[in-house]
Amino acid sequence: MPNAVAERTAVRTYKNYSRPAWQRVLLTREMAIIAAVIGVYIVAAAVVPNFAAPITLTYLMLDIAAILLIALPMTMIIITGEIDLSVASVVGLSSVTFGTLYQAGLPIPLAMVAALAAGAVAGFINGFLVTVVGLPSLAVTIGTLALFRGLAVGILGTTAVTGFPDSWTDLATSKIPGTPIPTIMVLFVVLAIIFALVLHATPFGRGVFAIGQSSEAARFSGVRVERTKLMLFVASGTIAALAGIYYTLRYGSARGDNATGLELSVIAAVLLGGVSIFGGRGALHGVIAGVFLIGILASALRLANVTSDVINIITGTLLVISVISPSLLAWARSTWARQRGKRAAAGGAAPSAVGSAIPDAQPSPPQQKEEQ
């Protein structure tokens, strides 16, 4: 019995539970990003003319809808320690596939299915090269970025497919009746709930985090590492294709250069939202907040007549900050801990500090024997 009590007491000393529940929920990087989104929105609404207008909110969400969709599978891929830089070119490839098949006389729904299939095939190619051939995802997706974009541009050249039915283009830009919220956000919310449940409430999601912590340990624990990564790359390609269909209908144009450079915004938002570039850590609510933060900044700067080049510079700066900030915070924590240790040692408080850290420590076996 004493051993069982000691084991239950030891569990409570685990680092993640050493703080009150409200601190574990609120004092996180994800909540800091959410607070930053609220703060930036309030400042932009007060400073930038017409930023608080409902129409601005509508166009803000229309602009970030594709990024929000692609960020869902990208979050899970980066948590495993991999990356997919080809998503923007898959958007262009699916857009061209959709437009070309529609121009050839295929009905819109069937053209959509074919575009989604093209995205899934593109994702499968990435996943196969990473998981079966064993190539680094960074090198693979840089290569397929150029490959898929080249195919898209090669099919249509400098021309564009237009003339989509008004009923479909209007649907892509429509709003929920009585609100400024675009209808596309309903699809995003449904997918976000599905991805959040899979990532945070299923064995598959726990396997994703385990792979990011250590792929070898995850493999020995029974996680099918290669299959999991392959599924994620296929999901990434499929969702990117869905974003390509939305992109095409929203602008009423299928072009090979659609969404060029979109991968920068997606990856910046994912990393800014608290996902570690080294894998093993992240949460979808932080990523969603990161997308909105980048979208609000871009929208406010455009209304302030700031050029797109400056907006790209700001996005790139946020990406750099999101990559280096975890390392800086870890360095600051370790330095602060060392300074505390030195001060405690200088004041002769080290023994008492150690004793206080284990208040429920059990007496050693010899002591127990003597007491008996």
N, C-alpha and C positions, 0 to 999 in steps of 0.2 A: 504493500500500500504506500509507504513513504516514497518508493521509486516512482509510482504512478503520479503521486502529487507533484513530485519534482519535475516530471516530464511535462505535466500540464502547465506548471509555473514557467518552465523554460520556453514554452511556445509563446507566452506573452512578452517575452523579452526580445522577440524577433524585431529587427530594425524597422520594418514597415509598420509595425503596430506600437512603436515607442512614443507616438504622438497621439493626441486626441483625434477622434474621427473627423471633427470639423476642420482641423488643420490638414489632415490627409486629403480631404476633398477640396478645400479652398486654396490652400497654399501649394499649388502645383503650377507647372508651366502652362498647362492647358487653360486653367482659370485666369492666369495672367494675360494670355492672349485674348480671351473673351473680354476681360476688363479693358484691354487695349482697344479692341474693336468698338466697345461702347464709348470710350473716351474719344477716340478719333472721330467717330460719327458725330458726337456732340460738338466737338470743335469745328469740324467741317460744316455742320449745319449752321453754326453761328458765324463763321467767317466767309464761306463761299456762297455767293448769291445763288438762289434757286436750288441749292443742294437738298434742302429738306422737302422739296416738292414731291408729290406722289409719283409723277412721271419720271423723276430722277431715280427713285427707288426701283421702279419697273425696269428701266434700262440697265441699272446696276445689276439686277438679278439676271436679266437676259444676257448680259456680257459675261457673267461668271458661271452661268449654268454649265457650259461645257467643261470648265475647269473643275467645278464641283463633282461632276460625273466621273471624270477621269481620275480625280484624286482618291476616290473610294478604293479601287483595286491597287492604285499606286502606293497607298498607305501600307497595305498588307505586304506588297512586294518589298518595300524598303525595310519593313520590320524584319523580314527574313534575311536582310543583309544584301539584297540584290537591288537592281535599279532597272527601269525601262525608259530609255531616252527616245524610243521610236514612236511614242504615243501620238505626237502631233502629225507625223507622216502617215500613221494609220488613219487618222482623221481625214487627211487629204485623199488617201487611197480609197476609203469607203465612200467619201463624197463623190469621187470620180466613178466608182463602180455603180453607185446609186443613180447618178445622173446619166451615165452612158446607157444603162439598161432601161431607164425610163424613156430616153430618147429613141431607143430601139423598139419601143412599143410594149414593154413589159408593164403590167399594172404596178402602181405605187407600192402596195403591200408586198408584192413579190420582189420588187427591186430593193425594198428595205431588208427583207430576209437575206437576199444575196449579199447586200453590203455588210450585214452582221456576220455572215459566213466568211466573207473576205477578211474581216477584222479578226475573227477567231482563228483563221488559218495563219494570219500574220503573227498573232500571239503564240500559236503552236510552234511556228518556226523559231521564234525567240526562245521559247521554253525548251524546245528540243536541243538547240545548240548549247544552252546553258546546262541543262540537267543530264542529257545523254552524252553529248560530245565533251562536256566539261569545260567549256570556254567561259571566261569572265563575262558577266552580264553587261558591264560597262562597255567592253569592246564589241560584244555582239550587237547591242542595241544602237551603238554609234554606227555600225555597219548597216544594220537594217533600216536605220533612220534614212540614210542616203539611198538604200535600195528601194524602199517603199515610196519615198518621195519621187525618185526617178521613174518608177513605174507609173505613178499617178500623172506626173507631168508628161511622160512619154505617150500615154493613152490619149490625152486631150490636147497636148501641146499648149499653146497660148490661148486657145479658145475656151469657152465656158458653155455649159449646158444651162439654159434658162427656160422660162415658160412653164414652170410647175403650176399645178392647179391652185387657184386662190384658196380653196378650202383647206389645203394642206399648209400653205405658207401662212395663212391667217391663224391656223391652229398653233404653229410654232411660236407665234408672237402674241397669242391671246392671253387674257388675264382671267383669273378666277372672278366671277361676277361679284361686283360690289367691293372689290379690293384692288390694290395696285400690284398684287402678286401674280407673276406669270404662271400659266398653267404648267409649264415645264417643271416648275418647282414641286408639283405633286409627284411627278415621276421620280425626281431626285429624292424626295422624302421617303418614298417607298423603298428605293434602292438603298438609301442610307440606313434605314431601319434593318433591312436584311443584312447588309454588310456589318453593321454594329453587332447584331446578334451573333453572326457567324464568328466575328473576331473576338468578342468579349464574353460569349456565353456558350461556346461549344468546344468539344475536344479538338476540332480542327483549328480553331483560333488559338487554343493553348499550344498546339503544335507549331503554329506560325511563330509565336513568341519564343518557343523553345529553339527553333531553328536559328532565330536571330541571336540568341544567347550563345549557342554552340551547336552547330549542325551535327557534329559527331556524337555529342551527348544526346541530342534529340533522336538520332538514328538508333542508338543503343537503347533508348527508352521506348522504342516501338513506333516512332513517327516516321512515316514514309516521306522522307525529305524531298527526293526527286519528284515524286508524284505531286506533292503539295506545291512545289515551285512551278511545275508545269501547269497545274490548274490555275494558279494565280496569273501566269503570263497569258493563258488563254482568256481568262476573265478580263485582263487588262486590254487585250486586243478587241474583245467583243464590246466592252463599254466605250472604248475609244471610237469604234465604228458607230455606236449609237450616238455619240457626240458628233460624229461626222454627219450623220443624217440630220440631226437637229441644226447643225451649222449650215448645211445646204438649204434646208427649208427656211431657216430664219432670214438668210440673205438672198434666197431665191436664185442661187447660183452654185453650180458644181464646178469647182476648179481644182487643178492639181496642186496649187499653192495655198489652198485653204488651211488656216490654222498654223501657218509657218511660225515657229518660235514659241508655240503654246506650251511646249514641254518645260520651258524655263519657269513660267508662272505656276505650273502644276507642282514641280519639284520644290520651288521656293515656298509655296503654301504648305506642302506636306512637312517640310523641315521646320518651317516657322511655327507650325502647329504642334511641335513637341516630339515629332518622330526622330529618333536617332539615326543619323546617316550610317552608323555602324551596326544598326539592327538591334532587335530585342526590346525596344521600348517605343510606345506611342499609343495614341487614343484618337478615335475618329472625331470626337467633339472638338478637340484641339485643332485638328486638320481643317474642319469646316470653318472654325473661327479664323484660321490662317487665310483661307480663301477669301472670306469676307473682308479681312483686314487689307489684303492686297487690292481687292476690288474697290473698296471704299477710297483708298488712297489714289488709285488710278482715276476713278470717277471724279473725285474732288479736284485733282490736278488738271484733268481735261477741262472741267468747267472754269478753272482758273487760267485757261489758255496756255498751259504748260505743254511743250511738245512731247511727242511719243518717245523721242530719244531720251529725254530726261526721265520719263516714266520707266523706261527700260533700265536706266542706270539705278534708279531707286529700287526697282525689283531685284536687280543683281546684288545691290548692297544688302538688302534684306536677306537674300540667299546666303551671302557670305557670313552675315551676323548669325543667322540661324545655325550654320555649320560650326562656327567657332565658339558660340556662347556656351554650349555644354562643357567644353574643355576648360573654358575660362572659369565657369562656376565650380567645376570640380577642383581646379587648382586653388581657387579662393577658399573653398571649404577645407581642403587639406592643409593649406597654410594656416588658416584660423585654428584648426584642430591642433596643429603642432605648437602654435603659440600658446594655446590654453594648456597643453601638456607641460610646456616649459615653465609657465607661471605656476602651475600646480606643484611641479617638482621643486621649484625654488621656494615655495611657501610651505613645503613639507606636507602637502595635502594629497600626495599621490596614493598612499595606502588607504586613506579614508574614502577617496574617490572610487578606488577599486571596490572597496567594501560596499559602498552605497549603490554601486551599479548592479550588485547581486544581492538584493535585500532578502530574498527567499532561499539563499543557498543552504543546502542541507549539510549537516556535520559529516565529516569524513568517516569512512567505514571503521577505522580503529576506534574513533570516539563513540560511534554507535555501539560497538562491541563492548566497550568499557561500561557504558551506561546500562547495557543489558546485564 
